[in-house]
Amino acid sequence: MVKEACVLPDYSNVPQEILEIPRKYKNIVIVGASHKPERPSYIVMEYLLKEGFKVIPVNPAREEILKQKVYPSLSALPSDFHPEIIIIFRRSDQVLPIVKEAIKLKPEVIWMQEGIINEEAKNLAEKKGIKVIMNKCFKKIHILSKKFSNKW
């Protein structure tokens, strides 16, 4: 059994450019969205919807999550929807094919949630001019950005 090291993210000194991301972009896709209320992807999606973000969930096993139509893959998204941020809630070893598919949609940001790190996927996306954030929770960063927004 191979254990993956889970590096805990540091939220004590988040760069301003990362804090600005949730303030700047509002069209989000969540890959790996769950219908289970106890799962982090559900909690984050519910929070983002309440905060006024447009969120489209991707999950091949569901048709609806939190009253939002679910798509089975990134390639199945509506052609008129431009995802600015693609948030990934999948294991690190499953990220590369998702990022390859995401690149075709030309998002501004690919965001890998806490515990998700894939340097190969990051390098691939960055070569295409896409900003990549790894091992950070989008919800936590949004909360921090609201807390510090009056300092900008």
WOFEN-V497308 format. One record per residue. PHI is phi in whole degrees, -180 to 180 (999 if undefined). PSI is psi in whole degrees, 0 to 359 (NA if undefined). BURIAL is I if it has 16 or more other ideal C-beta (glycine too) atoms within 10 Angstrom, else O. Layout:
# WOFEN-V497308
phi:PHI psi:PSI burial:BURIAL
phi:PHI psi:PSI burial:BURIAL
This chain:
# WOFEN-V497308
phi:999 psi:125 burial:O
phi:-96 psi:127 burial:O
phi:-98 psi:134 burial:O
phi:-91 psi:135 burial:O
phi:-73 psi:131 burial:O
phi:-106 psi:103 burial:O
phi:-82 psi:121 burial:O
phi:-72 psi:131 burial:O
phi:-72 psi:151 burial:I
phi:-102 psi:117 burial:O
phi:-104 psi:8 burial:O
phi:-78 psi:337 burial:O
phi:-145 psi:63 burial:O
phi:-76 psi:128 burial:I
phi:-60 psi:146 burial:O
phi:-57 psi:323 burial:O
phi:-63 psi:330 burial:O
phi:-77 psi:319 burial:I
phi:-62 psi:331 burial:I
phi:-76 psi:339 burial:O
phi:-57 psi:309 burial:I
phi:-70 psi:344 burial:I
phi:-84 psi:333 burial:O
phi:-90 psi:323 burial:O
phi:-115 psi:142 burial:I
phi:-126 psi:349 burial:O
phi:-99 psi:112 burial:I
phi:-126 psi:143 burial:I
phi:-115 psi:135 burial:I
phi:-112 psi:111 burial:I
phi:-89 psi:123 burial:I
phi:95 psi:21 burial:I
phi:-62 psi:140 burial:I
phi:-114 psi:151 burial:I
phi:-90 psi:357 burial:I
phi:-90 psi:119 burial:O
phi:-59 psi:338 burial:O
phi:-84 psi:351 burial:O
phi:-83 psi:142 burial:O
phi:-56 psi:322 burial:I
phi:-65 psi:324 burial:I
phi:-67 psi:314 burial:I
phi:-60 psi:315 burial:O
phi:-66 psi:315 burial:I
phi:-62 psi:315 burial:I
phi:-59 psi:314 burial:O
phi:-60 psi:312 burial:I
phi:-63 psi:321 burial:I
phi:-63 psi:317 burial:O
phi:-64 psi:331 burial:O
phi:-86 psi:3 burial:O
phi:92 psi:10 burial:O
phi:-77 psi:149 burial:I
phi:-88 psi:116 burial:O
phi:-123 psi:126 burial:I
phi:-114 psi:120 burial:I
phi:-84 psi:146 burial:I
phi:-120 psi:121 burial:I
phi:-164 psi:118 burial:I
phi:-68 psi:348 burial:O
phi:-101 psi:0 burial:O
phi:-128 psi:157 burial:I
phi:-109 psi:334 burial:O
phi:-151 psi:138 burial:O
phi:-137 psi:128 burial:I
phi:51 psi:42 burial:I
phi:64 psi:17 burial:O
phi:-108 psi:136 burial:I
phi:-62 psi:134 burial:O
phi:-102 psi:140 burial:I
phi:-109 psi:145 burial:I
phi:-73 psi:339 burial:O
phi:-160 psi:168 burial:O
phi:-63 psi:324 burial:I
phi:-69 psi:345 burial:O
phi:-91 psi:359 burial:O
phi:-63 psi:153 burial:I
phi:-60 psi:138 burial:O
phi:-66 psi:339 burial:O
phi:-90 psi:2 burial:O
phi:-102 psi:122 burial:O
phi:-104 psi:106 burial:O
phi:-73 psi:123 burial:I
phi:-81 psi:325 burial:I
phi:-130 psi:134 burial:I
phi:-115 psi:114 burial:I
phi:-97 psi:129 burial:I
phi:-109 psi:122 burial:I
phi:-115 psi:65 burial:I
phi:-136 psi:159 burial:I
phi:-59 psi:151 burial:O
phi:-53 psi:322 burial:I
phi:-75 psi:354 burial:O
phi:-106 psi:0 burial:O
phi:-76 psi:321 burial:I
phi:-55 psi:309 burial:O
phi:-64 psi:329 burial:O
phi:-66 psi:316 burial:I
phi:-66 psi:320 burial:I
phi:-59 psi:319 burial:O
phi:-71 psi:321 burial:O
phi:-64 psi:322 burial:I
phi:-56 psi:324 burial:I
phi:-63 psi:335 burial:O
phi:-87 psi:352 burial:I
phi:54 psi:53 burial:O
phi:-72 psi:163 burial:I
phi:-76 psi:323 burial:I
phi:-139 psi:138 burial:I
phi:-111 psi:125 burial:I
phi:-120 psi:118 burial:I
phi:-100 psi:123 burial:I
phi:-65 psi:176 burial:I
phi:-50 psi:134 burial:I
phi:85 psi:357 burial:I
phi:-109 psi:116 burial:I
phi:-138 psi:126 burial:I
phi:-147 psi:98 burial:I
phi:-64 psi:322 burial:O
phi:-62 psi:315 burial:O
phi:-64 psi:319 burial:I
phi:-60 psi:310 burial:I
phi:-61 psi:319 burial:O
phi:-61 psi:313 burial:I
phi:-68 psi:318 burial:I
phi:-65 psi:327 burial:O
phi:-64 psi:337 burial:O
phi:-95 psi:8 burial:O
phi:83 psi:17 burial:O
phi:-98 psi:131 burial:I
phi:-71 psi:138 burial:O
phi:-126 psi:130 burial:I
phi:-117 psi:133 burial:I
phi:-125 psi:149 burial:I
phi:60 psi:38 burial:I
phi:-136 psi:145 burial:I
phi:-89 psi:123 burial:I
phi:-60 psi:319 burial:I
phi:-61 psi:313 burial:I
phi:-63 psi:320 burial:I
phi:-66 psi:321 burial:I
phi:-63 psi:316 burial:I
phi:-61 psi:315 burial:O
phi:-62 psi:319 burial:I
phi:-65 psi:325 burial:I
phi:-70 psi:321 burial:O
phi:-64 psi:321 burial:O
phi:-101 psi:5 burial:O
phi:-64 psi:333 burial:O
phi:-76 psi:354 burial:O
phi:-91 psi:354 burial:O
phi:-96 psi:NA burial:O
